[in-house]
């Protein structure tokens, strides 16, 4: 733990030095992610090459989708569907940020800035006699009374806010973000179950129930925080990895939860594999078995919409195949992107399970992986 803390402190100090020198924040954040996670960062020429490989109809669909997202944002800075305002706002914000816009630059800067403000407000309360934000004592990003299955919103918010932290130019806002994320990491640690996973609510509130999809949301969010220089206890991630291992079936797939073992779930397996990759586990026997299961069941797009949670599944499986790269990614990308684009409505949105903002945000994240702007989604 001492070494991990020192590494995080070093990363954060380097981040501060770069800010003081007024370096390009996106390049700095990408370099930071590469050095801490062993990641691969596209240089400007490589990114231009990736963009040149985009079919014009894919690019047009992305632009229409991003415009729809920005246009439908509420005055508070949020989006919602299915009772998930915090989760939907974080996902929509991530989709906009993947275009290259930040809180201060690009066509979607205002929408991104408002989304950040909304999520900070979700993690804090204001005193009656001032505008000062006071963090919630427990660190949750979200409202347990109004957020359905609030750990989803908490995890997605950690992921989004950690990605914009390195871009934030204003010192007071950076301090707010750091405090929110530090408290959020502590909440996730306390909310983890004895088995190493997470449930729809905190471990104490949910009687230590856990399941795969919310576990992966926490793992990715925590990894995003770690990349951004926030101290994340190693044992929290190690316990989550062991949880995933324990849920693996003989066919390589992952079951619903540690308590409710059963047939393998394609959606949870794809998410769990993406989570292992985020944690740096590419070569374990468990990861190899899960990769083989996913390729067998998902590479051909699951036979259409033949199982539930299609967009959730491919939000994560697309990340897996993208990180694998090579001809497999090229073949898969073409099939996936053509399917997505052909299902877009004329106004730019996509519809489906949970609601338009959810499906649209998931699709836009998939379509923009090759932009490589957010460290959490890079190779």
N, C-alpha and C positions, 0 to 999 in steps of 0.2 A: 504493500500500500504506500510505503514511503517513496519508493521509486516512481510509482504511478503519479503520486502527487507532485513530485519534482518535475516529471515530464510535462504534466499539465501546466505547472507554473512557468516552465520554460516556454511552452507553446504560447501561453497568454502574453508573456513578456515580449516575445518576438512579434506577436500581433500588435501590441501597443507601440513598439518601435516603428513598425511599418506605417501605422496610422500617423505617428508624429512626423514621419518623413513624407507624408502625403502620397504614398505609393498607390498605384491602382489597386483598389480593394478586392476586386474580383480575382486578379492574378495572385494576390497575396493569400487569399483564403484558399484558393485551389492548391497553391504550393504547400500551405499548412496541412491541408487534408492529405496530400500525397505523402508528405514526410511522416505523418502520424499513422496513416493507415496503409502505407505501402501502395497507395493508389496510383493510377495512371492519369495524367492530366493532358488534355489536348492543348497544343499550342495554337496560336491564331491561324496558322496555315492549315493545320490538321482540322480545326473546326470549320474552316472555309471549305475544305474538301468534303467533310461530312455534310455540310449544307448543300453543296453542289450535287450530292447524291440523292437529295430529296426530290421526289416526284412533285411537280408543280401543284398537282391537285392535293397532295398532302399538306404542302405549305399553305395553300389557300384555306383548307379546312382548319388548320391551326389558327390562322389569323381570325377567321370567322368565330371560332370557338372562344378565343381569348377576348374578343370584343364583346361577345355575349356575356361572358363571366363578368367583365368590368361593368357592363351596362346594367346588370341585375343585382349589383351589390346594394345592400340597404344603406340608409343614411347613417346607421350606427357603424357601418363598416363590415357587416357580417353577411353571411348566406346561411340558409338552413334548409334541411329536408329531413323528414323522418324523426324529428325531435333531436337533431344533432347539430345545433348551431356552432358550437366550438369546433367540432371535427370538420364540418363542412367549410368553415372559414379558413381553417388551417390548410385543408386540401386545395381549396380555390386559390389561396395565397401562394402555395407552392407552385401550382400550375402557371400562374402569372409570372412568378419569379424565374421559372425555367425558360422563359422567353428571352431573358437577359435584362429585363427591367429590374430596378432596385427601388428602395424607398425614396431615392433622390434622382434617379435617372430613368429614362425610357418612357414609352407611352403609357405604361400601366403603373407608374410610380405612385400616383395618388391613391389608386385602389389598393396597392400593396401597403402603403403607409397606413391607410385606414384599417386594413385588416390587422396589422401589427398592433395598432392602438386598441382595437376591440379585444384582442387576445390578452394584452397586458391588463386591460380593465377586468377581464374575466379572472385574472390571477390576483387581483388586488381590489381594495375598496378605497373610497375617497372619504376623508374626514369631512364633517359637516361644515367646518369653518375654513376649509382651504381646498385647493385642487391637488394637494399632495397625495400620491398613491401609497397606501400602506399594504404590504403584501399580506395575503391570507396566511394565517398561522400554519395551516397544514401544507401549503405549497401547491395545491391542486390548481391546474389551469382549467377553469370551467366552473359550472354551477351544478352542484349535485342535485338540486331541486328541479332544474330545467333541462339538463343535458341527459339524454337517454344514454345509458351505459357509458358513464363519463370517462372511463379510462381510455376509450377511443380518442375523445377530444384531447385529453391530456397528452397522449403519445404523439398524435399528429401535430399538436401545437409545439411540443418540444422539437420535433423535427423541423417544422417551418421556421420557428423563431431562431433556432440555432444556425440555420442557413443564412438568415438575413443579418445576424449579429455582426459579421465581419464587414458588411457593407454599410453599416450605420455610421454616419459622419458626425452626429451630434453626441457630445459626451454624456449629457444627461440621459438621453434615450438609451445609449449603450449601457449605462449604469443600471437603468431600469431592466433592460433585457437580461443582463448578467444576473441580477438579483432574482428575477423571475425564474430563470433557468436553473440557478443553483437551488432554489427552493423546490422547483419541480423535480429535479433529480432526487432530492431527499424524500419527496413524497412518493416517488416511484419505488424507492428502496423500502419504504415502510409499507407500501401497498402490495409488495410481492408476497406470494403465498409460501407456505413451508415447503411446497414441492418445487419452487423456483419459477413458477409462472405467475400470470396475472389473470384476474377475472374481469367481469364487466364493471365492478366496483372494487374498492380497496379490499385487501385480504380480511381485515377485521370486520368490515361491513358486510362482506359476502361470505363469511364463515369459511374462508380459505378455499372457496371454489375458484378454479382457474380453467382457462381454455386457450387454444392455440392462437386464434386471430388477435386477441387483445395482447397476448404475450409478445407477438411479433411487433405490434405497434409500439410497445414500450422499448423493445430492443433497438429498433431503428431510431426512435427518438433519443434514447440514451447515447447511441453511437453518434448521432448528430451533435449532441452536446459535447461529447468527448472530443470530437474533431474541432469544435469551436473553442476549446480551452477550458471547459467546465469540468471540474473534478467529478469523475464517476467511479464509485467503489468497484474494484475489480470483481469482488465476490458476487455482486449483483448480476453482472454479465455472465460470470462462470456458472452461477446457479441456473440462469435462464438457458444456457447452452445444454446443461445436463438435463433440464426439463424437456427440451426438444428431443434429446437422445432417448429419454425414457418413453416418449410418446410414439416412437418409431415402430412400425409393424414390420413383419418379415418381408413384405413386398416392397419395402422402402418408403411407403407412404406414412403420413402422420395421422394419428387418431385425434378425435375431437379434444380430449383433455386427459389429464393424468388420472382422473376419477372415472371418466366415462370412455373407456377404451372400446374400440369397435373397428369397423372397416375404415380404411384409409380415406382421408378427405383430400381431393385434389387441391382445393383452395388453400387449406391450411398447410399442405405440404409445400406448395409454391411459396407461400409467405414465410414458412419456417426456413426454407432453403435460402431465400433472400436475406433473412435475419442472420443465418450462419455466415453468409458471405460478408455482411456488414460487420460481424464480430471477428472476421479474419479467418474463418474456418472454411477453407476450400478443399482440403485434401483428406479429411477424416473419412473413415469408412462409412459413417452415417451420412455425411454430405454426398459422397459418391452414390450411395444407394438412393438417396432422395433425388439426386439429379437424374438418375436412370428412370426412376418412377415418373418424374415430371415429363421427361422426354417421351416416354411411352404413352402417357395419358394426355399431354397438353400441347405437344409441339405442333400437332395438326389442328390446333384451335378447339380441341375438345369436342369435335363433331358438331360444331355450331354452338348452340346454347343448351347442350344436353345435360348440364348439371347446374346447380344453384351458384349464385355469387360469381357470375362470369367475369364481370369487370374487376371485382376484387382479386380474383384469381390471376388475371392477366396483368393487372397492375404490378404484381410481384413477379410473375413468371417472366414478363418482359425484361425486368431488371436482371434476372438470372441469365437469360439468353444473351442479353446485351453484354454482360460482363464476360461471358464465355467467348463472345466475338466470333470472328472467322466467317466461313461460308454459312454456318448454321444461323448466325444472326442475320445475315443478308437474306436468306430464304425466309426465315421466320418473320422478319420485319416486313417484307413485301406482302405476305399473306395477312398479317395482323393489321397493318396500316390500311390496306385496301378494304378490309372488312369494316374497320372503324369508320373510314371516310364515307363509305357507301351507306352507312346508317345515320349520318348526320342530318338533322332537320335543316330546313332552308334558312332559319334565323340564326343558325350557328350552334345550337345546343344539341345534346344527345339525351335521350330518355331511356328509362329502364328502372331497375330495382332501386328503391329508396327515394330517388328523385333526380331531376335533371342536373342540378348542380353537382351531385355526387358522380353521376355517370360522365358528365362533361369534364370534370376535374380529373378523374381517373384516365379518361381517353387522352386528354391533353398532356398529362405527365408521360404516358406511354409514347405519344407522338413526338415528344421533345427530348427523349433520352439522349439523342446524339448531339444536342446542343451542349451538353456537358458543363453547364453553368453551376449546378449545385453539387458540392462534393459528395453528398450522400448517395447520389445516383451515378457517380463516375466509375469507370473501370479502375 
